[in-house]
Amino acid sequence: MNTLFSKLSAALLAIVALMGAAFFIVDRINTAAYYEELSQNLNAPIAMYVTGQRQLISDGVPDLDSLRELSAHAMVINPTAEIYLLDAEGRILGHGLPDDAVVGDRVDLDPVRALIDGAAHLPVRGVDPRSAGSRKVFSAAEVRSGDRLEGYLYVVLGGQTYEALAADIGQSYVGRASVVALAVIVALGAVIGVLVFNMLTRRLKRLDRDMRRVTAAGFDIEPSVSVPAAGGDEIDRLGRTFIHMSARISEQIEQLKENDRLRRELVSNISHDLRTPLSAMQGYVETLIIKSDSMSAEERNRYLRIARKHTVRLGTLIGDLFELSKLDSASVTPNLETFSLPELVQDIAQEFHIESERKNIDLAIDVDAKPAMTIGDIGLIQRVLENLVRNAIRFTPDGGAVRIAIAERSDAVAVSVSDNGPGIPDKDLPRIFDRFYRALDGEEARSDSSGLGLAIVKRILDLHDSRITVTSKLDSGTRFEFELPSAKAA
């Protein structure tokens, strides 16, 4: 009983059984009412016939002998009829039955008058004097002497003789055949219903088996259930939903695996990159403590500057980690506004002017005369340009050149940062936007770079729906380029 098919079948059997019992009861009630109506219609003239044969009441005096004689004749014609003579108030004056068979002494005349007047729909039931509280169909006629109403002739149709015959018929072949026929119809309806339910739930069973198979496999396999691409009934829509859901869950599982791999890699890289400056700082500080008395002021200052350099790198690394973590958490929403890219580039060039002069690097700006208005988060785009220019200056040798260029296109503004440094090997190009990637392994790169700058750049541009590209050639330099929508196009 744990399957939908068994529950539906059990419910159907219960419903069919209840419907069959209800139909049987209603049929019996309606059949009885039909036969009462038929009997009342067919036997309506009995009372009129009896009253037409004799004057049964004269001046209030009943002729009981004539009543008994006529009753005997009427019961020969219809053995189920029981005849009573009533006065004008409904009291029973006489009858053709044994004296001890009648328990009532009065008959309600309202149904009698309604039947005689033809004001009621058949069947009309009246009091049965032989059974207290029982009501049966009857025939009735007025007993008059001239124009004077003397009483009524009241004929019960379906007396005790009728009840005995009806009970015998209920046990007859016809009665049993009717019950058997009803039982066969109910059983046939139940069987047909079960077969229909089986056909309707067959697809649902297949879908259930496929769901359990895919779930047991950890969504590593695709569903095999076949459903139409569109339309269909609820089961088809459920199948399509399951296929889409399983594909989505599979993607999410793969994404979780990838995120777990990246998390492990990140923890490993963070552990390594934090340990390096901390170990260096610890070594220099311990040296200062141990050899402080024997060191000259110049040596002490040199050790302190190196320790400070590592603290700066450690602070930069921690700051970049927090920034990248915030960008990855989707808690940052770009505050879009219209601004001039040339003005922003001028500010960036001014910011790195001293650093470029110290390395004797030519920091050039190539900007069109047009204002090159764009839409974006000016603070985040400034961070992108700072990271790109800082990397270009860091990895460009003394006497080199770094160029920032802006080109306005039909519906976008392109920004590029290029240098003539050592370049990036082709095998490393796909990895440069990974966390903790470094283009150089020298002491300078290890000291100043957190390895997160380009990862931050890519994440910020992803938030702006912009794609960054990179081209590089060994010993010739590297060029980064991205686009932002122009204010006009937006």
C-alpha positions in Angstrom: 0.0 0.0 0.0 3.0 2.3 -0.2 2.7 2.9 -4.0 0.5 5.5 -5.6 -1.1 2.7 -7.8 -2.1 0.7 -4.8 -3.5 3.7 -3.0 -5.5 4.8 -6.0 -6.7 1.2 -6.5 -7.8 0.9 -2.9 -9.6 4.3 -3.1 -11.3 3.3 -6.3 -12.5 -0.1 -4.9 -13.8 1.7 -1.8 -15.6 4.3 -4.0 -17.0 1.7 -6.3 -18.2 -0.4 -3.4 -19.9 2.6 -1.7 -21.4 3.7 -5.0 -22.7 0.2 -5.6 -24.2 0.0 -2.1 -25.7 3.5 -2.6 -27.1 2.6 -6.0 -28.6 -0.6 -4.5 -30.3 1.3 -1.7 -31.5 4.1 -4.0 -32.7 1.6 -6.5 -34.7 -0.3 -3.9 -36.2 2.9 -2.6 -37.1 4.1 -6.1 -38.4 0.7 -7.1 -40.6 0.6 -4.1 -41.9 4.1 -4.8 -42.4 3.2 -8.4 -44.5 0.1 -7.6 -46.4 2.1 -5.0 -47.3 4.7 -7.6 -48.2 2.0 -10.1 -50.3 0.2 -7.6 -52.1 3.4 -6.5 -52.8 4.2 -10.2 -54.1 0.7 -11.0 -56.2 0.2 -7.9 -57.6 3.7 -7.6 -61.1 2.5 -8.8 -61.4 -0.1 -6.0 -62.9 2.2 -3.4 -65.2 3.8 -5.9 -66.3 0.3 -7.1 -67.1 -0.9 -3.6 -69.0 2.3 -2.7 -71.0 2.0 -5.9 -72.3 -1.5 -5.0 -74.1 -0.7 -1.7 -75.1 2.2 0.5 -72.6 1.5 3.3 -73.7 4.4 5.6 -77.2 5.7 6.0 -78.0 8.5 8.5 -74.7 7.8 10.2 -75.4 4.0 10.6 -72.8 1.7 8.9 -73.9 -1.4 7.1 -71.1 -3.7 8.4 -72.5 -6.9 6.8 -72.5 -5.3 3.4 -69.0 -4.0 4.1 -67.7 -7.5 5.0 -69.3 -9.0 2.0 -67.9 -6.4 -0.4 -64.5 -6.6 1.3 -64.4 -10.3 0.7 -65.2 -9.8 -3.0 -62.6 -7.0 -3.3 -59.9 -9.2 -1.7 -60.6 -11.9 -4.2 -59.8 -9.4 -6.9 -56.8 -7.9 -5.1 -55.6 -10.0 -2.1 -53.4 -7.2 -0.9 -56.3 -4.8 -0.4 -57.5 -4.0 3.2 -60.9 -2.1 3.3 -61.9 0.2 6.1 -65.1 2.3 6.5 -64.6 5.7 8.0 -67.0 8.3 9.2 -66.7 12.0 8.2 -64.1 12.6 11.0 -61.9 9.7 10.1 -62.9 7.3 12.9 -63.0 3.6 11.8 -66.6 2.4 11.7 -65.8 -1.1 10.4 -63.5 -3.3 8.3 -63.3 -6.7 6.7 -60.4 -8.0 8.9 -60.3 -9.9 12.2 -61.0 -7.6 15.1 -57.7 -8.2 16.8 -55.7 -7.3 13.6 -56.5 -3.6 13.7 -54.6 -1.6 16.3 -55.7 1.9 15.2 -59.1 3.5 15.6 -58.7 6.6 13.5 -57.2 7.6 10.0 -55.8 11.0 9.1 -58.1 12.4 6.5 -55.6 15.0 5.0 -54.0 12.5 2.6 -57.4 11.0 1.8 -58.9 14.4 0.8 -55.7 15.2 -1.2 -56.0 11.9 -3.2 -59.7 12.4 -3.8 -59.2 16.0 -4.9 -56.3 15.0 -7.1 -54.2 17.8 -5.5 -51.2 15.5 -4.7 -48.5 13.8 -6.7 -48.5 10.0 -6.5 -47.7 8.0 -4.5 -49.8 9.4 -1.7 -49.3 7.5 1.6 -51.8 7.3 4.4 -52.1 5.7 7.9 -52.1 1.8 8.1 -54.5 0.9 10.9 -52.8 -2.5 11.3 -49.4 -1.0 11.9 -48.8 2.0 14.2 -46.6 4.6 12.6 -46.6 2.9 9.2 -47.8 4.7 6.1 -48.9 3.0 2.9 -50.5 3.8 -0.4 -54.3 3.6 -0.6 -57.5 4.1 -2.6 -60.3 6.1 -1.2 -63.8 7.3 -2.2 -66.5 9.4 -0.5 -69.6 7.7 0.9 -72.6 9.9 0.4 -76.3 9.7 1.0 -77.7 12.0 -1.5 -75.7 15.2 -1.2 -74.7 14.5 2.3 -71.2 13.2 3.1 -71.5 10.2 5.4 -67.9 9.1 5.5 -65.1 7.5 3.4 -64.2 4.1 2.1 -60.5 3.7 2.8 -58.6 0.8 1.0 -55.0 0.2 2.0 -53.0 -1.2 -0.9 -50.1 -3.3 0.1 -51.2 -4.6 3.4 -49.6 -7.4 5.3 -50.3 -9.9 2.5 -48.4 -7.6 0.1 -45.5 -7.3 2.6 -45.3 -11.1 2.9 -45.3 -11.5 -0.9 -42.7 -8.8 -1.3 -40.5 -10.5 1.2 -40.8 -13.8 -0.7 -40.0 -12.0 -4.0 -36.9 -10.6 -2.4 -35.6 -14.1 -1.9 -36.7 -15.2 -5.4 -34.5 -15.9 -8.4 -35.2 -12.4 -9.9 -34.1 -10.7 -6.7 -30.9 -12.8 -6.4 -30.2 -12.2 -10.1 -30.6 -8.5 -9.6 -28.1 -8.5 -6.7 -25.7 -10.7 -8.7 -25.9 -8.4 -11.7 -25.2 -5.4 -9.6 -22.2 -7.1 -8.0 -20.9 -8.0 -11.4 -21.3 -4.5 -12.7 -19.5 -3.1 -9.6 -16.7 -5.6 -9.9 -16.3 -5.0 -13.6 -16.1 -1.2 -13.0 -13.5 -1.8 -10.3 -11.4 -4.0 -12.6 -11.6 -1.5 -15.5 -10.7 1.4 -13.1 -7.7 -0.5 -11.8 -6.5 -1.2 -15.3 -6.9 2.5 -16.3 -5.0 3.6 -13.2 -2.3 1.1 -14.1 -2.0 2.6 -17.5 -2.0 6.2 -16.1 0.6 5.5 -13.4 2.9 3.4 -15.6 4.7 6.5 -16.9 4.9 7.8 -13.3 6.5 4.5 -12.2 9.1 4.8 -15.0 9.8 8.4 -13.9 10.1 7.3 -10.3 12.6 4.5 -11.2 14.6 7.0 -13.3 14.6 9.5 -10.4 15.9 6.9 -8.0 18.5 5.7 -10.4 19.9 9.2 -11.1 19.8 10.1 -7.4 21.6 6.9 -6.4 24.3 7.7 -8.9 24.8 11.2 -7.4 23.5 12.9 -10.5 26.6 11.7 -12.4 24.3 10.1 -15.1 21.7 11.7 -17.2 18.0 10.8 -16.9 16.8 8.3 -19.5 13.1 9.2 -19.3 11.6 10.4 -22.6 9.3 13.3 -22.6 8.0 15.7 -25.3 9.9 18.9 -25.7 6.7 20.9 -25.1 3.1 20.4 -24.1 1.9 17.1 -22.7 0.1 16.4 -19.4 1.3 16.9 -15.8 3.5 13.8 -15.9 5.3 15.1 -19.0 5.8 18.5 -17.3 7.1 16.7 -14.2 9.5 14.7 -16.4 10.8 17.9 -18.1 11.2 19.6 -14.7 13.2 16.6 -13.4 15.5 16.6 -16.4 16.2 20.3 -16.0 16.5 20.0 -12.2 19.0 17.1 -12.5 21.0 19.0 -15.1 21.1 22.0 -12.8 22.0 19.9 -9.7 24.8 18.2 -11.7 26.2 21.6 -12.7 26.0 22.8 -9.1 27.8 19.6 -7.9 30.5 20.2 -10.4 30.7 23.8 -9.4 30.9 22.8 -5.7 33.8 20.4 -6.6 35.5 23.2 -8.5 35.0 25.6 -5.6 36.3 23.0 -3.2 39.4 22.5 -5.4 39.9 26.3 -5.6 39.4 26.6 -1.8 42.0 24.0 -1.1 44.3 25.7 -3.6 43.6 29.0 -2.1 44.3 27.8 1.5 47.5 26.2 0.3 48.6 29.4 -1.5 47.6 31.7 1.3 49.5 29.5 3.8 52.6 29.7 1.6 52.3 33.4 0.8 51.6 34.4 4.4 54.3 32.2 5.7 57.0 33.7 3.5 56.8 37.3 4.7 56.1 36.3 8.2 59.2 34.0 8.3 61.3 36.7 6.8 60.0 39.3 9.3 60.6 36.9 12.2 64.2 36.2 11.0 65.1 39.8 10.7 63.5 40.8 14.0 65.2 37.9 15.8 68.5 38.9 14.3 68.0 42.5 15.5 67.2 41.3 19.0 70.2 38.9 19.2 72.8 41.1 17.5 71.5 44.5 18.4 74.6 45.4 20.5 77.1 44.4 17.8 75.3 46.0 14.8 76.1 49.3 13.4 73.3 51.9 13.0 73.4 51.4 9.2 73.0 47.6 9.5 70.2 48.0 12.0 68.3 50.4 9.6 68.8 48.1 6.7 67.3 45.2 8.7 64.4 47.3 9.8 63.7 48.5 6.2 63.7 44.8 5.0 61.3 43.9 7.8 59.1 46.8 7.0 59.1 45.8 3.3 57.8 42.4 4.3 55.1 43.9 6.5 54.0 46.1 3.6 53.8 43.0 1.4 51.9 41.2 4.1 49.4 44.1 4.4 49.0 44.2 0.7 48.3 40.5 0.5 45.8 40.6 3.3 44.0 43.6 1.7 43.8 42.0 -1.7 42.5 38.8 -0.1 39.7 40.7 1.6 38.9 42.6 -1.6 38.8 39.5 -3.7 36.7 37.7 -1.1 34.2 40.5 -1.1 34.0 40.5 -4.9 33.5 36.7 -5.0 30.8 36.8 -2.4 28.5 38.9 -4.7 28.1 41.5 -2.0 29.5 44.2 -4.3 27.1 45.8 -6.7 28.6 48.3 -9.2 27.4 51.8 -8.7 27.0 52.7 -12.4 27.5 56.3 -13.4 28.7 58.2 -16.5 32.3 59.4 -16.4 35.2 60.4 -18.7 37.8 57.6 -19.2 40.5 60.1 -20.4 40.2 62.0 -17.1 40.4 58.8 -15.1 43.5 57.7 -17.1 45.2 61.1 -16.5 44.6 60.6 -12.7 46.1 57.1 -12.8 49.1 58.3 -14.7 49.7 61.1 -12.2 49.4 58.5 -9.4 52.2 56.4 -10.8 54.4 59.3 -12.0 56.9 59.1 -9.2 57.2 55.3 -9.3 57.7 55.3 -13.0 60.4 58.0 -12.8 62.2 56.1 -10.1 62.6 53.2 -12.6 63.2 55.5 -15.5 60.1 54.1 -17.2 58.3 56.2 -19.9 54.6 56.2 -18.8 52.8 57.5 -21.9 49.1 58.2 -22.5 47.5 57.8 -25.9 44.0 59.4 -25.8 41.8 60.7 -28.6 40.6 64.3 -28.5 37.0 63.0 -27.9 35.8 62.9 -24.3 35.2 59.1 -24.5 32.3 59.0 -22.0 31.5 55.6 -20.6 29.2 54.0 -17.9 30.6 52.0 -15.0 31.6 52.1 -11.4 34.4 54.7 -11.4 35.9 53.4 -8.2 36.1 49.8 -9.4 37.4 50.8 -12.9 40.1 52.9 -11.2 41.1 49.8 -9.2 41.4 47.8 -12.5 43.6 50.4 -14.1 45.8 50.8 -11.0 46.4 47.0 -10.9 47.2 46.8 -14.6 49.5 49.9 -14.5 51.2 48.7 -11.3 51.9 45.3 -12.8 53.2 46.8 -16.1 55.6 49.1 -14.1 56.7 46.3 -11.8 57.6 43.9 -14.6 59.0 46.4 -17.0 62.8 46.8 -16.7 64.4 50.1 -16.0 64.4 52.4 -19.1 61.3 50.6 -20.5 58.0 52.0 -21.5 54.4 51.6 -20.4 51.5 52.9 -22.6 47.9 53.5 -21.6 45.6 53.9 -24.7 41.9 54.8 -25.1 40.1 54.2 -28.4 36.4 55.1 -28.9 34.5 52.6 -31.0 31.0 52.4 -32.4 29.3 51.4 -29.2 32.1 51.0 -26.7 35.3 52.6 -25.3 38.4 50.3 -25.4 41.2 50.7 -22.8 44.6 49.0 -23.2 47.7 48.9 -21.0 50.9 47.7 -22.7 54.5 47.4 -21.7 57.8 46.2 -23.4 58.8 43.9 -20.5 59.8 40.3 -20.7 56.4 39.0 -21.7 54.5 35.9 -20.6 55.1 32.4 -22.0 52.2 31.0 -24.0 51.7 28.1 -21.6 51.1 30.6 -18.7 48.7 32.9 -20.5 45.6 30.9 -19.6 46.6 31.0 -15.9 47.5 34.7 -15.4 44.1 35.5 -14.0 44.2 32.7 -11.4 44.8 33.7 -7.8 48.5 33.9 -6.7 49.8 33.7 -10.3 53.0 35.6 -10.9 54.6 36.3 -14.2 58.1 36.4 -12.7 59.8 34.4 -10.0 62.4 36.9 -9.1 62.9 38.5 -5.7 61.2 41.7 -6.8 58.0 39.9 -7.8 58.0 37.8 -4.6 58.4 40.9 -2.4 55.9 43.3 -3.9 53.2 41.3 -5.7 50.4 39.5 -3.9 49.5 37.4 -7.0 45.9 38.6 -6.7 45.9 41.8 -8.8 44.8 40.2 -12.1 42.2 38.0 -10.3 40.7 41.2 -8.9 40.8 42.9 -12.3 38.9 40.0 -13.9 36.3 39.8 -11.2 35.6 43.6 -11.4 35.2 43.4 -15.2 33.0 40.4 -14.8 30.7 42.6 -12.7 30.6 45.1 -15.5 29.9 42.3 -18.1 33.2 43.1 -19.7 35.8 40.7 -21.0 39.6 41.4 -20.7 42.0 40.0 -23.3 45.8 39.6 -23.1 48.4 39.3 -25.8 52.1 38.7 -25.0 55.3 37.9 -26.7 58.5 36.9 -24.9 61.1 39.7 -24.7 58.7 42.1 -26.4 56.0 42.9 -23.8 52.4 42.3 -22.8 49.2 44.1 -23.7 45.9 44.0 -21.7 42.7 45.3 -23.2 39.0 45.6 -22.1 35.9 47.5 -23.2 33.2 49.5 -21.4 29.9 50.6 -23.0 29.9 54.1 -24.3 27.5 56.5 -22.8 25.8 57.1 -26.2 25.2 53.4 -26.8 23.9 52.8 -23.3 
